[in-house]
Amino acid sequence: MSELLNFSSNVIANYLVLLTIVVFLLAGMVKGSIGMGLPLVSITLLSFYTTPRLAMMLIIVPTLVTNFLQFYRSVDRVKMVISNKFLLVSLFVCTFTVSFFSFSLEQKTLSFLLGLIILIFVIYRWSGFSPSFGLGFDKILQVGSGAIIGAAAGFTHVWAPTIAVLLVIRKANKEQFVALTGLFIFVGSTGLFFTHYLFDLLDQQSLIFSTLMIIPSIVGFLIGEKIRSFISEKLFETLLMVFLLIASTNLLYKSDFISYFMKAFGKS
């Protein structure tokens, strides 16, 4: 964390601080535009110049605050909470539990998991595959969905792939998509925060810096809401998917998966 917080003695540190502010501004814009993507975009960009572990720590507070804001600005909030109560409980418990064990993973393993999840998400969105079970989820499916979302996010702090797939399957409309995404990620990121805080996994410097990143995140979020009305969702999603494809390749490269695959393929 010192490479980002050493304001006075290192010009490069000043550059990284400004770059990180821009990262959260851009991630907030994506969040405001499509209702999700702050953790995914910010971790992806931060991972170009810092470790996945540090990136995962920095996004916790901005993710918590922006998703509370997103859900708070929606309608029928109480109804959404009640109708998804089993999913929310499962999501919180699994995120809280699994995120503790994520600290036992090596950096290359985290890079691989992040890169793989992002790549799978891109392939899924481009495939056009859209199974449907409707919005009437029963208790078992709610608990199972919450567990899957929580486990994936607990290890990687990334929510978009699993939540997007779930809401597409449930045929949520645009308003439901934005509101439920905010609700799910807010509840899950609350679990992440408590895990890091209660078990002293989030150092004071990281907590302070993460808290400061609330400002560019919210500014970007508000800008993104305006952008949403000027560009088509299809064009924006296409550009985002191209970016995520490049980002996932970078993460897989950092995990040595690509070099290992190429060596194995060469031997065959």
N, C-alpha and C positions, 0 to 999 in steps of 0.2 A: 504493500500500500504506500510505502514511502516514496516510490517513484512518481506517484500522483499528488502527494500532499506536501512535498518539499518545495514550497512556493518561492522561497527566498534565495536559495543557493544554486538552483539548477535551471537553466533556461529551457532545457528539454522538458523538465517537470511542468513548467508553466505552459508549454505547448501541449502537453498531454492533458492538463486540466481543461484547457480551452477546447481541445478536441473531444474530451469526454462530455463537456456541456453540449457541444454540437451533436454528439451521438444521441443524447437523451432528448434533445430538441427534435431531431429527425424521427426517433422512435416514437415520441409523443405524437408527431404528425401522422405517422402510420396508424397509430392507435386511434386517433380521432377520425381518420378517414374510413377505416374498415372495421373498427370496433375491437380489434386485437392486434397483437404484434409488438407491443413495447418490450417484453422480455426477449422475444425471438430476435428482433432487429438489434436491440441494444447489446445482447450477449454476442451476437454474430459480429457486430462492428467492433466491440471492445476486444474480442478475441483476436483481432488482427494485430493488436499491440500490447495485450496483457494476457494473463493466464485465464482460462475458463473459470477457475475457482474464484478469482478476484471479481471477474465479471458477474458471476452468479451472486456474489455478496452485494455488489453495488446496486443491483436492480431491485432489491427486496422492498425498500421503502417507496420508491417511485411507483412500483407495480401496485403496492397496497393502496396508495392514495389515489392514483388515477382510475383504478377500477372501482373504488368506492364512489368516486365522482361520477363515473360512467353509469353505474347502477342507480345512484341517487337521482340522476337526471331522467331516469326512465319512468314509465307509468306502471301501475298495478304491481308495485314492489312487494307488498305483503303477500299477494296471491302467488307471485312467482316463488317466494321463499317457501310457502306452505306446500305448493305443488311439487317442489323439488327437495323437500326436507330430508328424505333418505339419501339422496345423492349428495347433498351438502355435508351431512354428517360423515358419510363414507369418505368423501373428498378430503375433509379436514383431517380425519384420523390418519388416513393413508399418507397424506402429504407430510404431516407432522412426524410420523414414524419413519418413513422412507428417507426423508431429507437428512436425518441424523446419520444414516449409514452412507450417504453420498460422500461424506468426508473421508471414508476409507478407500475411495477409488483414486487411482492415479490420474494425473493430468491428461495423459494420452487416452486413457479409458473414457474420461469425461468428454474429450474432444471427439472421440469416435461415436459415443452415444448421441451427442448433440448433432453432429454431422449426419448421422444415420437417420435420426428422427426428422430433421429438416428435409433431407432428401426424400424420405418416404412421403412426407407431406406434399412436396412438390409433385412427385409422381402421381399421387392420389388426385390432386387437383387437376392435373393435366389429363388424367385418364378419362375423366368424365363419369367415372363409376359412382353411382349414388343409390345405395340400398336404402330402403325405407321401412321403418317400423311405426311411423306416426308419433304424435306427441303423447300418446297415452302409455307411458312407461309404467310398469308395475314395480313393486318394491325390489324384487331381485335384480331387475335390469338397472334400476337406479343405483343400487348399492354397487353392482358390478361396474357401471360406468364411472361412478365416483372413485372407485378403487383404481381403475386403469388410469384415469386422469391424474389422480393424486400420486400414484407410483411413478409415472413418467415424469411429472413435474418435480417430485421429490428428489429424483436423481439428477435432473437437468435444469430445473427452474424454468422450463419452457412449457407453455400451455397451449399455444395456438394449434398445433397439429391434432392433438386428441380432442380438444373442445370443438374445433371446426368440423371434424369428422362426425362427432356426436350430433351436433346441431344440424348438419346437412341430412343425416339419417332421420332426425326427428322432424325434418321439413319446417324448421323454424323460419318465420318471415324476417324481414330486415330488422324490424323493431325488436322482435323477440331475440334475434341473434345478438344484437348489440347489448340488450339488457341482460340476457342470461350469461353472456361472456363476461360482462362486468361482475355479475354476482358470483359466478364460479371462480374466477381468478381472485376476486377479493377474499372469498372464504379460504381458498387454497393458500394464497400468499400470507394470510393471517397465520395459518399453520406453519409456514416457512419461517415467519418472523419469530414466533414463539419458540420453535426449535433452536434457531440461532441464538436467541436472547437467553433462554433458560439454561442452555448447555454451554454458554460462553463461546459460541462458534463465530460470533460476529464481533470483531474487535472495535474499540471505540473510534478509531480513525475511519474505518470503513463505514460505521454507522453514521458518523457525522457527514461524511462525503455523500453517502447514499441519501441522507436526508436533504442535503443541499440540492441534489439532483431533482428534487420534487419540482422546483421552480421551472427549469427548462422543459421538464416533462409535461407539466400542465400547460405551459405556453404553447408547446408543440401540439398538445391535444386539442386546444381551442382552435389553433390554426387548421389542424386536420379536419375538424368539423366543418370549417368553411370550405376547404378544398373539396370535400365530399360532394358539394353541390355544383362544382365546376367541371369535374372530369368524370368520365364514365367509370363505373366500378370494374367493368371488364378490362379496360385499358390499364387501370391502376393495378389490378390483380396480376395482369400479364407482366408488367414491369417488376412487380414485387417478386413474382415467381422466378424470373430471370436472376434477380439479385440473390434470392435465397439459394438458387442452384449454385451460383458462384461461391456463396458463403459456405454452403455445405461441403463443396469440394475443398475449400481451404481448410475447414476443420478436419476433414478426413485425411488431408495431406499432413496436417500437424500431428495427427494420431499415428502416422506411419502406415496407415491402412493401405493407401494407394501404392506406396513403394513396395509394401509386402505383397499386394495383389499383383503388381507388375512383375516382381521377381518370380512369384509362383507361376504366373501365366507364361513367363519366359522359359521356365524350366520345362513346362508341359509342351 
